[in-house]
Amino acid sequence: MKWKKITIKTITDAEDILICNMEDIGLEGAQIEDKIPLSALEKEQMFVDIPPQPEEDDGIAYLNFFVEASDDLNMEALLADIDTVLEETKQYTDIGEGTVLVSETEDLDWVNNWKKYFHRFFIDDLLVIPSWEEEEMPEHTGKVLHIDPGTAFGTGAHETTRLCIRQIRKYITKDAEILDVGCGSGILAIVALMYGAGHAKGTDLDPCALDATKENMEKNGISEDDFEMIIGNIITDKEVQDWAGYEKYDIVVANILHTVLEPLTPVIVNQMKPGGIYITSGIIAEKEDFVTDVIKKAGLELLEVTRDGEWVSVTAGKSR
């Protein structure tokens, strides 16, 4: 199937009004390209796979609209309608250049196209296989993690995920209780259960995490009795804190940005058992000292700092 891609060059201040006005002529579902920095809330709700140093916002935005290149498409008339909308919008607000570029793309599959770039990989001797690939390699004798990250979460191949998994494997004990804060698609808790943990709980802010985690549990034979999950903010929501429980966890893992670790750490100490382990990542190298200070201020003992590329994991312990 072929699609026409219509790109409008504008400014960030005009994004919303242009998207709204284009809906009036049947153009919906805009793809936005700009360099606006993420808000604190957006960062809090995202997986860590974001550039550590985003480009400076230049005020330019590109709005991409896609229409099926069918026999019924009157491209000339559509472009005329777009020009009319742009001219009318210019009468009451600045839209920048307001130029229009048309290109063509084939076989546009919004949900699945990215999958062709993601293949099986190893985290040390742990083989990770996406759901759309064949079963594990016969010669591989280690454990196998089957995942379907879904469109809302990372693939598990990020450096911070590797760092967390290595630390989980290092500190895991038989029948350990695990809490994964910001669990996404449940990868870290599932791995902990695979390596001997007895029970896990996970929290996340994104409702999509429920389905993504459930699918990965099913793919890896994890029972709902072994891994429970809730949507909510454990930092501010007392109900979520009560659901998680207090002085209960042998390991708490939080693969989250450093800006979230700051308010999270003094709260999560209450969920940890005496002697419990706190594994954090999602930390860019230049924020290492910031996170270690946060951990020390919360009364935890710094145990270890590990690195992978420009990313850092900080592991700490709660005194007995």
C-alpha positions in Angstrom: 0.0 0.0 0.0 1.3 3.5 -0.9 0.8 6.6 1.1 1.3 10.3 0.5 3.2 12.1 3.2 2.3 15.8 3.5 4.8 17.8 5.5 4.1 21.3 6.6 7.0 23.4 7.9 5.8 25.7 10.6 6.7 26.9 14.1 6.1 25.2 17.4 3.7 27.9 18.6 1.4 27.1 15.7 1.4 23.3 16.0 -1.9 22.9 17.8 -3.9 25.5 15.8 -2.7 24.1 12.5 -3.4 20.5 13.5 -6.9 21.5 14.6 -7.6 23.5 11.4 -6.3 20.6 9.2 -8.8 18.3 10.8 -11.5 20.4 9.2 -10.4 19.3 5.8 -10.0 15.6 6.8 -6.3 15.5 7.7 -6.0 13.8 11.1 -3.3 12.0 13.2 -0.5 14.5 12.7 3.1 13.3 13.4 5.0 16.1 15.0 8.7 16.7 14.7 10.2 19.5 16.9 12.9 20.1 19.5 10.7 21.2 22.4 12.3 19.9 25.6 10.3 17.3 27.5 8.3 18.5 30.5 9.0 17.1 33.9 5.8 15.1 33.7 6.6 13.8 30.3 10.1 12.7 31.5 8.5 11.0 34.5 6.2 8.9 32.4 8.8 7.9 29.8 11.0 4.9 29.5 14.7 6.0 29.8 15.5 5.6 26.0 15.8 9.3 25.3 18.8 11.4 24.3 20.8 12.5 27.3 21.5 15.9 25.6 18.6 16.8 23.2 19.2 19.4 20.6 18.4 23.0 21.5 14.9 24.1 20.6 15.0 26.2 17.4 11.3 26.9 17.3 10.8 25.0 14.0 8.2 22.2 13.7 7.2 19.8 11.0 3.7 18.4 10.9 3.4 15.2 8.9 0.1 13.9 7.6 -0.4 10.6 5.8 -3.2 9.8 3.3 -3.6 6.6 1.3 -2.6 7.0 -2.3 -5.8 5.5 -3.7 -7.5 6.1 -7.0 -10.1 8.2 -5.2 -7.5 10.7 -3.9 -7.6 14.1 -5.5 -4.2 15.3 -4.5 -4.5 18.6 -6.3 -7.8 19.5 -4.5 -6.4 18.4 -1.2 -3.3 20.6 -1.6 -5.5 23.5 -2.6 -7.5 23.0 0.7 -4.3 22.9 2.7 -3.1 26.2 1.1 -6.5 27.8 2.0 -6.2 26.7 5.6 -2.6 28.0 5.8 -3.6 31.4 4.3 -6.6 31.7 6.6 -4.5 30.8 9.7 -1.9 33.4 8.7 -4.5 36.1 9.1 -4.6 35.8 12.9 -1.4 34.0 13.9 2.3 33.5 12.9 2.8 30.1 11.3 6.4 30.5 10.1 7.2 29.4 6.6 4.0 27.5 6.1 5.6 25.5 3.2 4.2 22.2 2.0 6.2 19.2 0.8 4.7 16.0 -0.6 6.5 12.7 -0.7 5.5 9.0 -1.1 6.1 6.0 1.2 5.1 2.4 0.8 3.8 -0.3 3.1 3.3 2.0 6.0 2.5 -0.2 9.0 2.3 2.1 12.0 2.4 -0.6 14.7 4.8 -3.2 13.2 7.3 -1.5 10.9 9.8 -0.8 13.7 10.0 -4.5 14.5 12.3 -5.2 11.5 15.1 -3.4 13.2 14.8 -5.3 16.5 16.2 -8.8 16.7 17.3 -11.3 19.3 20.3 -10.3 21.4 22.2 -11.3 24.5 22.6 -9.7 27.9 25.7 -11.8 28.9 24.3 -15.4 28.8 20.6 -14.3 28.8 19.1 -14.6 25.4 16.3 -12.1 24.7 14.0 -12.9 21.8 11.1 -10.7 20.6 7.8 -12.3 20.1 7.9 -12.0 16.3 11.1 -14.1 15.9 11.5 -17.9 16.0 12.4 -19.9 19.1 15.8 -19.8 20.8 18.9 -21.1 19.2 19.4 -24.9 19.9 23.0 -24.4 20.9 22.1 -21.9 23.6 22.0 -23.5 27.1 21.3 -20.4 29.2 18.0 -18.8 30.1 15.7 -17.2 27.5 13.5 -14.1 27.9 10.7 -13.8 25.5 9.5 -10.2 25.2 7.0 -8.1 23.3 7.8 -4.6 24.4 4.8 -3.1 22.6 4.7 0.3 21.0 4.8 2.3 24.3 8.0 0.9 25.8 11.6 0.2 25.1 12.9 -3.1 23.7 15.1 -4.1 26.6 18.2 -3.6 24.6 19.1 -0.3 26.2 22.3 0.0 28.3 20.3 0.9 31.4 18.3 -2.4 31.1 21.5 -4.4 30.8 22.9 -2.6 33.9 19.8 -3.4 36.0 19.7 -7.0 34.9 23.3 -7.6 35.7 22.8 -6.1 39.2 19.6 -8.1 39.8 21.5 -11.3 38.9 24.3 -10.3 41.2 22.2 -9.6 44.3 19.2 -11.9 43.8 18.5 -14.5 46.5 16.2 -17.5 46.4 12.6 -16.5 47.0 13.4 -12.8 47.2 10.7 -10.2 47.1 11.1 -7.8 44.2 9.6 -4.3 43.6 10.0 -2.8 40.1 9.1 0.9 40.1 8.3 2.2 36.6 8.2 -1.4 35.4 7.1 -0.6 31.8 6.7 -4.0 30.0 7.8 -5.9 33.1 11.1 -7.1 31.9 13.2 -6.6 35.0 10.7 -8.2 37.4 10.3 -11.2 35.0 14.0 -11.7 34.8 14.3 -11.6 38.6 11.6 -14.3 38.8 13.5 -16.3 36.2 16.6 -16.2 38.3 15.0 -17.3 41.5 12.9 -14.5 43.1 9.8 -15.7 44.8 7.4 -12.9 44.1 7.4 -9.5 42.4 5.3 -6.4 42.3 5.5 -3.6 39.8 4.2 0.0 39.5 3.9 2.3 36.5 2.2 5.5 35.5 1.2 4.4 32.0 -1.9 2.3 31.7 -0.4 0.6 28.6 2.0 -1.1 31.0 -0.7 -3.4 32.2 -1.3 -5.1 28.9 2.4 -5.1 27.9 3.4 -6.7 31.2 0.7 -9.3 31.1 1.7 -10.3 27.6 5.3 -10.8 28.6 4.3 -12.7 31.7 2.3 -15.1 29.5 5.2 -15.5 27.0 7.5 -16.5 29.9 5.2 -18.6 31.9 4.9 -16.2 34.8 1.8 -16.6 37.0 -0.3 -13.6 38.1 0.2 -14.9 41.6 4.0 -14.4 41.2 3.9 -10.9 39.6 1.3 -8.3 40.6 1.1 -4.8 39.1 -0.7 -1.5 39.7 -1.0 1.8 37.9 -0.2 4.7 40.1 2.5 7.0 41.5 4.2 5.4 44.4 5.9 8.7 45.2 2.8 10.6 46.0 -0.1 8.1 46.3 -0.5 6.6 49.7 -2.8 3.8 48.3 0.0 2.7 46.0 2.5 2.7 48.9 0.1 0.7 51.0 -0.5 -1.8 48.2 3.3 -2.3 47.8 3.7 -2.8 51.5 6.4 -1.7 54.0 9.8 -3.2 54.9 8.9 -6.0 52.5 11.4 -6.1 49.6 14.8 -7.7 49.3 15.4 -5.8 46.1 13.8 -2.6 44.7 14.8 -1.7 41.1 14.1 1.6 39.5 15.2 2.1 35.9 14.1 5.8 35.8 15.5 9.2 35.1 17.5 10.9 37.8 14.9 13.6 38.2 12.4 10.9 39.3 15.0 9.1 41.5 15.3 12.3 43.7 11.7 12.2 45.1 11.4 8.4 44.8 14.4 7.4 46.9 13.4 8.8 50.3 9.9 7.2 49.8 11.0 3.8 48.6 13.3 3.3 51.6 10.2 2.5 53.5 9.3 -0.4 51.2 12.8 -2.0 51.6 13.5 -4.7 54.2 16.5 -4.0 56.5 19.4 -5.2 54.5 17.5 -4.7 51.3 19.1 -3.7 48.0 18.2 -0.7 45.9 19.2 -0.9 42.2 18.8 2.3 40.1 19.6 3.2 36.6 18.4 5.6 33.8 21.2 7.8 34.9 23.5 9.6 32.4 27.1 9.7 33.5 27.2 13.4 34.4 24.4 12.8 37.0 26.2 10.1 38.8 27.2 12.3 41.7 23.7 13.8 41.9 22.2 10.3 42.4 24.8 9.1 44.8 24.1 12.2 46.9 20.3 11.5 46.8 20.9 7.9 47.9 23.2 9.0 50.8 20.7 11.7 52.0 18.0 9.0 52.1 20.2 7.0 54.6 21.2 4.3 52.2 24.7 2.9 52.0 26.4 3.2 48.6 27.5 -0.3 47.5 28.4 -0.1 43.9 28.4 2.1 40.7 28.5 0.3 37.4 28.7 1.8 33.9 27.8 0.9 30.3 28.7 3.5 27.8 27.4 6.9 28.9 24.9 5.4 31.4 25.3 4.6 35.0 23.7 2.2 37.6 23.9 3.0 41.3 23.3 0.2 43.8 22.7 0.9 47.5 21.8 -1.0 50.6 19.5 -0.4 53.6 21.2 -1.0 57.0 20.0 -4.0 59.0 
